[in-house]
Amino acid sequence: MTSAHLLAAGPVKLRAHSLHGFRERHVHQVIGCSNQQRNSTLRWGRKPASKVQAISEEVVGSVAGNGTQNGNGTVSTTVPIEQSTLSVHAGESGGRCKVSDSLTTPICCTSTYYFQDTAELIAYQEGRYGSYEYGRYGNPTTRVVEEKLRELEGAEDCLISSSGMNSATTMLLALVPAGGHIITTTDCYRRTRQFIQTVLPKMGVTATVLDPSDMGALEQALEEHDNTSVYFSESPTNPYLRCVDVPTIARLCHAKDTPICIDGTFATPINQRAIDLGADLVLHSGTKYLAGHNDVLCGALCGRSDLVAQVRAMHNVLGGTIDPHAAYLMLRGMKTLGLRVEHQNKTALEIAKRLEAHPKIDRVHYPGLPSHPDHAIAKEQMKGFGGVVSFEVKGDLWTTAKFVDSVRIPYIAPSLGGVETLIEQPTVISYWDQGPEKRAAYGIKDNLIRYSCGIEDIENLWDDIAQALEKI
């Protein structure tokens, strides 16, 4: 049978393997005209001459019988269609293919979406027709990532954005009104602190900064500031890996109708689901563990649908949209999230134990160690303790720098959570411009190291650390 006969034969049954033996598929005919006729037809103000229906796993009627075929099959034009016009519209104006059988999620590269007619557009505006309107408001590839992370976190909704900082700043701008108040914790990412202390005050927003474990101070702050709009903390925090008591914080904050947002970047939903513990929102720098390959910037916010809707509305205005290629890389990375995090958990815990026993190390900060101030909380809330170990070398700034320069496997770089092990001296890489006094005020010590375990062999990593310590 030739392809021409096949197209004329109507629905064709194909066989495909499935988990339950075989299933029938139907490839529908191309209706109405030859390729030559098709190329002479465009959809400007009229129905296309032919339509290619997508592969479907449903048993459907013949195309000729469902009312989609043009009466004549062709639409004549009085002006010949030139090559420049065909180069824009040929092969697409009659309807794009809808891929349903691709094993991987396609990357949908479009900045805008079209509607067949005004009635369809009005139906979309009124919520009766499901589609997209403009790339800043949504994308099919991005939506798949949002749905995957929503399920991982046990959330009602999820919003993906261009970076973790974009997710954080958009959330705060959306939920905290002018003259509002925020409660946050001392140990946190520098740029988050910078936004809270230097940008939000321009809107009259004030902040209470607490020790992560001080529940008495939290209760007092909630009493003194009845305009508190959100409690926001990392858990574990950066760089000392402090863990906040989410259930207790939820009880105190919810009594005052204050929503809680937990930055779970260091934990990931593999190790901790803060929503199950009482949080209203969970934020991620997806650049880190979720994407996991140090090759993409992305952020995410999951949680209550009403709160995510407020943030999404602000996001649509500010425009921190993730590129669909970046969304795909995030999706690709998340498929191996469990495997990577499990390995990184084991590696970090073992390295933390060995560092704590080493004579050239002053202190190790890792929630999996009994010596950590929040070890009991971490054990209660987390399935694993994460892949980052912070520790203090016995020595000054330059002794510590010598250790950093002596390791051979890790890259000296900011960020964390990827497949490559990274090392940094926060004094140098994040706070060098602050000076000793400000660094001391933030609790950043010159001899502090942050070590983010990748997926390399643990014995190779430890041998490398040991030889570097021998050089100081």
Secondary structure, DSSP 4 states (H G I P E B T S, - for coil): --HHHHHHT--EEEEEEETTEEEEEEEPPPPS--HHHHHT---TTS--S--PPPPBSS----GGGTT-S-SSS----SSPPPHHHHHHHTTTTT------S-SSPP----SB---SSHHHHHHHHTTSS----BTTT--HHHHHHHHHHHHHHT-SEEEEES-HHHHHHHHHHHHS-TT-EEEEESS--HHHHHIIIIIGGGGT-EEEEE-TT-HHHHHHHHHH-TTEEEEEEESS-TTT-----HHHHHHHHHTTT--EEEE-TTTHHHH--HHHHT-SEEEEETTTTTT-SS----EEEEE-HHHHHHHHHHHHHHT-PPPHHHHHHHHHHHTTHHHHHHHHHHHHHHHHHHHHT-TTEEEEE-TTSTTSTTHHHHHHH-SS--SEEEEEESS-HHHHHHHHHH-SSSEE-S--SSSS-EEE-HHHHTSGGGHHHHHHHHT--TTEEEEE--SS-HHHHHHHHHHHHHT-
